Amino acid sequence: MMSKKAVLKAKKGAKISENIKVKNSEKPNYGYVALKPFLGITMVGVVGLIVALVGLFIDWSLSWVLLLVGIPVAFVGLYIGASYIPMHYLLLRPRYFTNVWKQIAENESVKGDEYLLDTGCGTGSVAINWAKILDKGKVVGIDIYGGMSGNSPDQAYRNAELEGIIKRIEFKHGNILEIPYPDNTFDIVTAGSVLHELHEEEDKTKALKEIKRVLKPGGKFITVELLRDARMFFAMLFFAFVWKPKQYWTNLLEKTGFKNLKIEEYKRYINYVMYIAQS
Ligand SMILES: C[S@@+](CC[C@H](N)C(=O)[O-])C[C@H]1O[C@@H](n2cnc3c(N)ncnc32)[C@H](O)[C@@H]1O
């Protein structure tokens, strides 16, 4: 949930201070910042395990209740704690996701002077990647910086400084549902694993319409989303419902009036799909 303060800042498109001083030994960090919610889930798993063990070893007529509650809670909590968080968010995502965007940027023919907006930019991995390619262009990243992800504008600017492109990039508070820019502004708009965070289809549609509005006629929208398939259910259990199958995004992009849809799948630990469409 976004805080009220985050909503207000996002609406105003508030600029973020860029007086960043990095240490010599510092490296860019594009990992998942907010570990607390997931550590909390792991702790719930540990409690479930304790409850199940108590149910197993004490001699009590209602021990089966402890087992019935403890076993599923322990399984889900520890599964998420042991596989989903460290594997995907800490180890694999920063590497694979950045590589996918590198590949996309290299495959797309760009002049190099484009004006690009990265929506839901987080710690800046997608935006910074494009700023390296668009060496005569300009990149803006917007984010609500208020959700569970723990992403911070400070880290985005640190990463930009460490990657040597801080002069061509700007990070701002901004909501994808109300993009703080006029119509026909950008040549390219990107969204890296952002649209699934809008839970209602109505909001996803609204976001796509906003993106179309700020794109110049014929401008490109590029988004990458994790693919909901059998592999994802294995890795994320019921959390897989957060993401969508390919057909869902295809339909939504077409419904909101995007044209010339190009789709590419990237096979990874959890599969990614790239969708490119023109306004
Ligand atoms: C999974 S993270 C991806 C961050 C970044 N694109 C990347 O690839 O590292 C999703 C991001 O979307 C942002 N976000 C969620 N809802 C948003 C909204 N309504 N407007 C702008 N950003 C949003 C979150 O704050 C978070 O930083």
The ligand as a Tripos MOL2 file, in Angstrom:
@<TRIPOS>MOLECULE
LIG
   27    29     1     0     0
SMALL
NO_CHARGES

@<TRIPOS>ATOM
      1 C1          9.4080   -5.2160   -8.8780 C.3       1 LIG1
      2 S1          9.8570   -3.5380   -8.7080 S.3       1 LIG1
      3 C2         10.7450   -3.2560  -10.2290 C.3       1 LIG1
      4 C3         11.6670   -2.0790  -10.1390 C.3       1 LIG1
      5 C4         12.4910   -1.7810  -11.3850 C.3       1 LIG1
      6 N1         11.6790   -1.5580  -12.5530 N.3       1 LIG1
      7 C5         13.4750   -2.8860  -11.6320 C.2       1 LIG1
      8 O1         13.3420   -3.5840  -12.6200 O.co2     1 LIG1
      9 O2         14.3950   -3.0700  -10.8230 O.co2     1 LIG1
     10 C6          8.3380   -2.6940   -9.0340 C.3       1 LIG1
     11 C7          8.4290   -1.2000   -8.8190 C.3       1 LIG1
     12 O3          7.2050   -0.6060   -9.2350 O.3       1 LIG1
     13 C8          6.9210    0.4620   -8.3670 C.3       1 LIG1
     14 N2          5.4810    0.7810   -8.4600 N.ar      1 LIG1
     15 C9          4.4290    0.0680   -8.0010 C.ar      1 LIG1
     16 N3          3.2770    0.6980   -8.2470 N.ar      1 LIG1
     17 C10         3.5970    1.8480   -8.8950 C.ar      1 LIG1
     18 C11         2.8330    2.9460   -9.3950 C.ar      1 LIG1
     19 N4          1.5070    2.9940   -9.2710 N.pl3     1 LIG1
     20 N5          3.4890    3.9590  -10.0060 N.ar      1 LIG1
     21 C12         4.8430    3.9530  -10.1070 C.ar      1 LIG1
     22 N6          5.6170    2.9470   -9.6370 N.ar      1 LIG1
     23 C13         5.0020    1.9130   -9.0410 C.ar      1 LIG1
     24 C14         7.3430   -0.0620   -6.9920 C.3       1 LIG1
     25 O4          7.5470    1.0130   -6.0730 O.3       1 LIG1
     26 C15         8.6230   -0.7920   -7.3550 C.3       1 LIG1
     27 O5          9.7520    0.0490   -7.2630 O.3       1 LIG1
@<TRIPOS>BOND
     1     1     2 1
     2     2     3 1
     3     2    10 1
     4     3     4 1
     5     4     5 1
     6     5     6 1
     7     5     7 1
     8     7     8 2
     9     7     9 1
    10    10    11 1
    11    11    12 1
    12    11    26 1
    13    12    13 1
    14    13    14 1
    15    13    24 1
    16    14    15 ar
    17    14    23 ar
    18    15    16 ar
    19    16    17 ar
    20    17    18 ar
    21    17    23 ar
    22    18    19 1
    23    18    20 ar
    24    20    21 ar
    25    21    22 ar
    26    22    23 ar
    27    24    25 1
    28    24    26 1
    29    26    27 1
@<TRIPOS>SUBSTRUCTURE
     1 LIG1         1 GROUP 0 **** ****
